[in-house]
């Protein structure tokens, strides 16, 4: 015959086990994420796409305070599979990342960069940034999507990278409008 205290202990133990499993599951879910930024651009959407897809090596001339160098290591500019090294400044720190051009869609004016070497990989198991242009009536929106998986739960979400992308969008658009 089971006493009330034994029954309560069993219920408490099962509840504690369930909470522990749920907590571990939620921690794992929190490692992956997606951030999105939309910025209206006034300049030519084709020139904007071209800057990030085929001519990112021109960015240091446009935004030297943010992008110091963009060097092609393998392949050709504007082709999937090409490897590109980016030197940039974020939150006052100079960083370097090597990316592969993972996807290009000229109709959607889309390019995706997938990080595979450099400081980002120290914090994120996966880090992918996509820029594409959408039409909203008479307006064009530059949309950045950052998909990531953190190395551990102590790594912050990459909000500073989304802000960097948004600021870069505004600076490149201003450059094109003022040309």
C-alpha positions as CSV (number, residue, x, y, z in Angstrom):
1,X,0.0,0.0,0.0
2,X,1.4,3.4,-1.1
3,X,1.2,6.3,1.4
4,X,0.2,9.8,0.4
5,X,3.8,11.0,0.9
6,X,5.1,8.3,-1.4
7,X,2.5,9.2,-4.1
8,X,3.5,12.9,-3.8
9,X,7.1,12.0,-4.1
10,X,6.5,10.0,-7.3
11,X,4.4,12.9,-8.7
12,X,7.0,15.4,-7.8
13,X,9.8,13.3,-9.3
14,X,7.9,12.8,-12.6
15,X,7.1,16.5,-12.7
16,X,10.7,17.4,-12.0
17,X,11.8,15.0,-14.8
18,X,9.3,16.5,-17.2
19,X,10.4,20.1,-16.4
20,X,14.1,19.1,-16.9
21,X,13.3,17.5,-20.3
22,X,11.2,20.6,-21.3
23,X,14.0,23.0,-20.2
24,X,16.6,21.1,-22.2
25,X,14.4,21.0,-25.3
26,X,13.7,24.8,-25.0
27,X,17.4,25.5,-24.6
28,X,18.1,23.6,-27.8
29,X,15.3,25.4,-29.6
30,X,16.9,28.7,-28.5
31,X,20.2,28.0,-30.3
32,X,18.7,28.4,-33.8
33,X,17.1,31.6,-35.0
34,X,16.2,33.9,-37.8
35,X,16.3,37.7,-37.9
36,X,14.8,39.9,-40.6
37,X,15.2,43.5,-41.5
38,X,13.3,45.5,-44.2
39,X,14.6,48.8,-45.4
40,X,13.0,50.9,-48.2
41,X,15.5,51.8,-50.9
42,X,15.1,54.8,-53.2
43,X,17.9,54.0,-55.6
44,X,17.9,51.5,-58.5
45,X,17.1,48.0,-57.3
46,X,19.3,46.5,-60.0
47,X,22.3,48.6,-59.0
48,X,21.7,47.7,-55.4
49,X,21.6,44.0,-56.2
50,X,24.7,44.3,-58.4
51,X,26.7,45.9,-55.6
52,X,26.1,42.9,-53.3
53,X,26.1,40.1,-55.9
54,X,28.7,41.1,-58.5
55,X,30.6,44.1,-57.1
56,X,31.0,43.7,-53.3
57,X,34.7,44.6,-53.8
58,X,33.5,48.2,-54.5
59,X,31.9,48.4,-51.0
60,X,35.1,49.6,-49.3
61,X,35.0,52.7,-51.6
62,X,31.3,53.3,-50.7
63,X,31.4,52.5,-46.9
64,X,35.0,52.5,-45.8
65,X,34.0,53.0,-42.2
66,X,32.2,49.7,-42.2
67,X,33.8,47.5,-45.0
68,X,37.6,47.7,-45.3
69,X,38.1,44.9,-47.9
70,X,36.2,42.3,-49.9
71,X,38.5,39.9,-51.7
72,X,37.6,37.0,-54.0
73,X,39.5,33.8,-53.0
74,X,37.9,31.3,-55.4
75,X,35.5,31.5,-58.4
76,X,34.2,34.6,-60.1
77,X,32.2,37.6,-58.8
78,X,28.5,37.0,-59.0
79,X,28.6,33.1,-59.2
80,X,27.4,30.5,-56.8
81,X,30.2,28.6,-55.1
82,X,32.6,31.6,-55.1
83,X,34.5,32.2,-51.9
84,X,34.8,35.8,-50.6
85,X,36.8,37.2,-47.7
86,X,35.2,40.2,-45.9
87,X,37.1,42.6,-43.6
88,X,34.7,44.8,-41.7
89,X,34.1,46.8,-38.5
90,X,31.2,46.0,-36.2
91,X,30.7,47.7,-32.8
92,X,34.2,49.2,-33.1
93,X,35.9,45.9,-33.6
94,X,37.6,44.8,-36.9
95,X,36.5,41.4,-38.0
96,X,37.2,38.9,-40.8
97,X,34.9,36.3,-42.2
98,X,35.1,34.0,-45.2
99,X,31.9,33.2,-47.0
100,X,30.7,31.1,-49.9
101,X,28.1,32.5,-52.2
102,X,25.4,29.9,-51.5
103,X,22.6,31.2,-53.8
104,X,21.9,33.8,-56.4
105,X,18.5,34.6,-58.0
106,X,18.7,37.5,-60.4
107,X,14.9,37.7,-60.8
108,X,14.3,38.1,-57.1
109,X,17.5,40.1,-56.8
110,X,18.7,37.7,-54.1
111,X,22.1,36.7,-52.9
112,X,22.9,34.4,-50.0
113,X,26.3,34.3,-48.2
114,X,27.1,31.4,-45.9
115,X,30.0,31.9,-43.4
116,X,32.4,29.0,-43.0
117,X,35.6,30.5,-41.6
118,X,36.5,33.4,-39.3
119,X,35.2,34.8,-36.0
120,X,31.5,34.1,-36.8
121,X,32.2,30.4,-36.7
122,X,33.6,30.7,-33.2
123,X,30.2,31.8,-32.0
124,X,27.8,30.2,-34.5
125,X,27.7,26.7,-35.8
126,X,25.8,28.1,-38.8
127,X,25.5,31.7,-40.1
128,X,23.8,32.6,-43.3
129,X,22.9,36.1,-44.5
130,X,20.5,36.7,-47.5
131,X,19.7,40.0,-49.1
132,X,16.9,40.3,-51.6
133,X,14.8,43.1,-53.1
134,X,11.0,43.1,-53.1
135,X,8.6,45.5,-54.8
136,X,5.8,46.9,-52.6
137,X,3.8,49.1,-55.0
138,X,6.1,52.0,-56.0
139,X,8.6,51.1,-53.3
140,X,11.5,48.7,-53.2
141,X,12.4,46.9,-50.0
142,X,15.8,45.5,-49.3
143,X,15.2,42.6,-47.0
144,X,18.0,41.0,-45.0
145,X,17.5,37.6,-43.4
146,X,20.0,36.2,-41.0
147,X,19.7,32.5,-40.2
148,X,22.0,31.2,-37.4
149,X,22.7,28.5,-34.9
150,X,24.6,29.5,-31.8
151,X,27.5,27.3,-30.5
152,X,25.8,27.5,-27.0
153,X,23.1,29.3,-25.1
154,X,25.5,32.0,-23.8
155,X,26.1,33.4,-27.3
156,X,23.9,36.4,-28.0
157,X,21.5,36.6,-30.9
158,X,23.3,38.4,-33.8
159,X,21.2,41.7,-33.6
160,X,24.4,43.7,-34.1
161,X,24.9,42.0,-37.5
162,X,21.3,42.7,-38.5
163,X,21.9,46.4,-37.6
164,X,25.2,46.3,-39.6
165,X,23.3,45.0,-42.6
166,X,20.5,47.6,-42.2
167,X,23.1,50.5,-41.9
168,X,25.0,49.1,-44.9
169,X,21.7,49.1,-46.9
170,X,21.0,52.7,-46.1
171,X,24.6,53.8,-46.9
172,X,24.7,52.0,-50.2
173,X,21.3,53.3,-51.1
174,X,22.3,56.9,-50.3
175,X,25.5,56.4,-52.4
176,X,23.4,55.3,-55.4
177,X,20.8,58.1,-55.0
178,X,23.5,60.8,-54.8
179,X,25.3,59.5,-57.8
